Amino acid sequence: MQEPILLVEDDQILQLSLTTMLRREGYAVDTARNVAEARLAILNRHPRVILLDLGLPDGSGFDILTGLSTEIDRPLVIVTTANDSPKAAIEALAAGAFDYLTKPINHETLRYTLRRAVSYDQLRQQVREFERLQTAVDEAQLTVRSVTHHISQVLTVIVGEAQLVREEVTDASLRGSLDRIVRMAEDAAQMMATLRAVRLFAPRETSVGSGLDSG
């Protein structure tokens, strides 16, 4: 299933042409004709990729682009504009655009750019999911280490108290019971020590970042 795309384009003919082409490619396409409609679509539809025209009736596409810059899981924005100046392209990329296409838009170039954006976004989501799972594993490790440490302390107290009581009693049966308690507690303490030493529950070393931009 293709990721949802938002096409922000005020030219009705171009919007229809691009929408038809993209839907034939299998993309789920929503459209907006101005900044207000685009913001509403972003809020309600959560597109993963946005084709964004910079020249809109009620403002600039830069208003949308800069508004997305603080979002952690922001969509990838491919800017489309008739302005082919290097300055405009640099400004768009500096504002967080994934790529910059000038009009008239070559359909093959657009197809390639979209495939690249979708692949990048899927990889970005996989990295986030891995990080989420790694955080859950780290938290579980800390919990296990804390619990095993606490149990070991309790077992140490049990062994110490049982040994003290054993020294005070003379009944052979009771002394035998205390001996068994000490042995079982010592065995359990050894198992706790072994568990704490397992690499799975050892503190995780700080890893080098994946190098993948947060998008």
C-alpha positions as CSV (number, residue, x, y, z in Angstrom):
1,M,0.0,0.0,0.0
2,Q,1.4,3.4,-1.1
3,E,1.9,6.1,1.5
4,P,-0.7,8.9,1.4
5,I,0.3,12.0,-0.7
6,L,-1.1,15.5,-0.4
7,L,-0.9,17.6,-3.6
8,V,-1.0,21.3,-2.9
9,E,-1.6,23.1,-6.2
10,D,-4.0,26.0,-7.0
11,D,-3.9,25.5,-10.8
12,Q,-7.0,23.3,-11.4
13,I,-5.7,21.9,-14.7
14,L,-2.3,21.0,-13.3
15,Q,-3.9,19.6,-10.2
16,L,-6.2,17.3,-12.2
17,S,-3.3,16.2,-14.4
18,L,-1.0,15.4,-11.5
19,T,-3.7,13.7,-9.5
20,T,-4.7,11.5,-12.4
21,M,-1.1,10.5,-13.0
22,L,-0.3,9.8,-9.3
23,R,-3.5,7.7,-8.8
24,R,-2.6,5.7,-11.8
25,E,0.8,5.1,-10.1
26,G,-1.2,3.7,-7.2
27,Y,-0.8,6.6,-4.7
28,A,-3.6,7.7,-2.4
29,V,-3.8,11.4,-3.3
30,D,-5.6,14.2,-1.4
31,T,-5.6,17.7,-2.8
32,A,-5.5,21.3,-1.5
33,R,-5.7,24.6,-3.4
34,N,-4.4,27.0,-0.8
35,V,-2.5,27.3,2.5
36,A,-5.7,27.0,4.6
37,E,-6.9,23.8,2.8
38,A,-3.4,22.3,3.0
39,R,-3.1,22.9,6.8
40,L,-6.5,21.3,7.3
41,A,-5.5,18.3,5.1
42,I,-2.2,17.8,7.0
43,L,-4.0,17.9,10.3
44,N,-6.8,15.5,9.3
45,R,-5.2,13.2,6.7
46,H,-1.6,13.0,8.0
47,P,0.1,12.7,4.5
48,R,3.6,11.1,4.5
49,V,4.6,13.1,1.3
50,I,3.5,16.5,0.2
51,L,3.9,18.0,-3.3
52,L,3.8,21.7,-2.4
53,D,3.4,24.6,-4.8
54,L,5.1,27.7,-3.4
55,G,2.8,30.2,-5.1
56,L,-0.6,29.9,-3.4
57,P,-3.6,32.3,-3.4
58,D,-3.7,33.0,0.3
59,G,0.1,32.8,1.1
60,S,3.3,31.1,0.3
61,G,4.1,27.4,0.4
62,F,7.0,28.5,2.6
63,D,4.4,29.1,5.3
64,I,3.5,25.4,5.3
65,L,7.1,24.3,5.0
66,T,8.4,26.3,7.9
67,G,5.3,25.3,10.0
68,L,6.2,21.7,9.6
69,S,9.9,22.2,10.5
70,T,9.3,21.6,14.2
71,E,7.2,18.5,13.8
72,I,9.1,15.3,14.9
73,D,7.3,13.0,12.4
74,R,6.8,15.6,9.7
75,P,6.0,14.6,6.2
76,L,8.5,14.9,3.4
77,V,7.9,17.9,1.3
78,I,8.7,18.1,-2.4
79,V,8.5,21.7,-3.5
80,T,7.0,22.4,-7.0
81,T,7.4,25.9,-8.4
82,A,7.8,27.9,-11.6
83,N,10.7,29.8,-10.0
84,D,13.8,28.0,-11.2
85,S,16.3,30.3,-9.5
86,P,19.0,28.6,-7.4
87,K,18.3,31.0,-4.5
88,A,14.7,29.7,-4.3
89,A,15.8,26.1,-4.4
90,I,18.4,26.7,-1.7
91,E,15.8,28.5,0.5
92,A,13.4,25.6,0.1
93,L,15.9,23.0,1.0
94,A,17.2,25.0,3.9
95,A,13.6,25.3,5.2
96,G,13.4,21.5,5.2
97,A,12.2,20.5,1.8
98,F,13.1,17.0,0.7
99,D,13.5,18.0,-3.0
100,Y,12.8,20.8,-5.4
101,L,11.1,20.5,-8.8
102,T,10.5,23.3,-11.3
103,K,7.5,23.6,-13.5
104,P,6.6,22.3,-16.0
105,I,7.0,19.1,-14.1
106,N,8.5,16.2,-15.9
107,H,6.4,13.1,-15.0
108,E,9.3,10.7,-15.0
109,T,11.3,13.0,-12.7
110,L,8.3,13.3,-10.4
111,R,7.9,9.5,-10.4
112,Y,11.5,9.0,-9.5
113,T,11.5,11.7,-6.8
114,L,8.3,10.3,-5.2
115,R,9.7,6.7,-5.1
116,R,12.8,8.1,-3.5
117,A,10.8,10.1,-0.9
118,V,8.6,7.1,-0.1
119,S,11.5,4.8,0.3
120,Y,13.2,7.3,2.6
121,D,10.1,7.8,4.7
122,Q,9.6,4.1,5.1
123,L,13.2,3.7,6.2
124,R,12.8,6.7,8.6
125,Q,9.7,5.1,10.1
126,Q,11.6,1.7,10.5
127,V,14.4,3.5,12.4
128,R,11.9,5.2,14.7
129,E,10.2,1.9,15.4
130,F,13.6,0.3,16.1
131,E,14.4,3.1,18.5
132,R,11.0,2.7,20.2
133,L,11.6,-1.0,20.7
134,Q,15.1,-0.4,21.9
135,T,13.8,2.0,24.5
136,A,11.3,-0.6,25.7
137,V,14.1,-3.2,25.9
138,D,16.3,-0.8,27.8
139,E,13.5,-0.1,30.3
140,A,12.9,-3.8,30.7
141,Q,16.6,-4.4,31.4
142,L,16.7,-1.8,34.1
143,T,13.6,-3.3,35.7
144,V,15.0,-6.8,35.7
145,R,18.4,-5.6,37.1
146,S,16.6,-3.6,39.8
147,V,14.4,-6.6,40.8
148,T,17.2,-9.1,40.8
149,H,19.3,-6.8,42.9
150,H,16.5,-6.4,45.4
151,I,15.8,-10.2,45.5
152,S,19.5,-10.8,46.1
153,Q,19.5,-8.4,49.0
154,V,16.5,-10.1,50.5
155,L,18.1,-13.6,50.1
156,T,21.3,-12.3,51.8
157,V,19.2,-11.2,54.8
158,I,17.4,-14.6,54.9
159,V,20.7,-16.5,54.8
160,G,22.2,-14.3,57.6
161,E,19.1,-14.5,59.8
162,A,18.8,-18.3,59.3
163,Q,22.4,-18.8,60.2
164,L,22.0,-16.7,63.4
165,V,18.9,-18.6,64.4
166,R,20.7,-22.0,63.7
167,E,23.4,-21.0,66.2
168,E,20.8,-20.5,68.9
169,V,18.8,-23.7,68.5
170,T,19.6,-27.2,69.6
171,D,16.8,-29.2,68.1
172,A,18.3,-31.3,65.3
173,S,15.2,-31.2,63.1
174,L,14.9,-27.5,63.3
175,R,18.6,-27.1,62.6
176,G,18.2,-29.3,59.5
177,S,15.3,-27.2,58.3
178,L,17.4,-24.0,58.8
179,D,20.3,-25.7,56.8
180,R,17.9,-26.4,53.9
181,I,16.7,-22.8,54.0
182,V,20.3,-21.5,53.9
183,R,21.2,-23.8,51.0
184,M,18.1,-22.9,49.0
185,A,18.6,-19.2,49.6
186,E,22.2,-19.4,48.6
187,D,21.2,-21.3,45.4
188,A,18.6,-18.6,44.6
189,A,21.2,-15.9,45.2
190,Q,23.6,-17.6,42.8
191,M,20.9,-17.7,40.2
192,M,20.2,-14.0,40.7
193,A,23.9,-13.3,40.3
194,T,24.1,-15.3,37.1
195,L,21.0,-13.5,35.7
196,R,22.5,-10.1,36.5
197,A,25.7,-11.1,34.7
198,V,23.9,-12.2,31.5
199,R,24.7,-9.7,28.7
200,L,21.1,-9.2,27.9
201,F,20.6,-7.5,31.2
202,A,24.0,-5.7,31.3
203,P,24.0,-1.9,30.8
204,R,23.9,-1.1,27.1
205,E,26.7,0.9,25.7
206,T,25.9,4.1,23.9
207,S,25.7,3.3,20.2
208,V,26.8,5.5,17.4
209,G,23.9,7.2,15.6
210,S,22.5,5.6,12.5
211,G,23.3,8.6,10.5
212,L,19.8,8.8,9.2
213,D,18.4,12.3,9.4
214,S,15.2,12.7,11.4
215,G,13.6,14.0,8.3
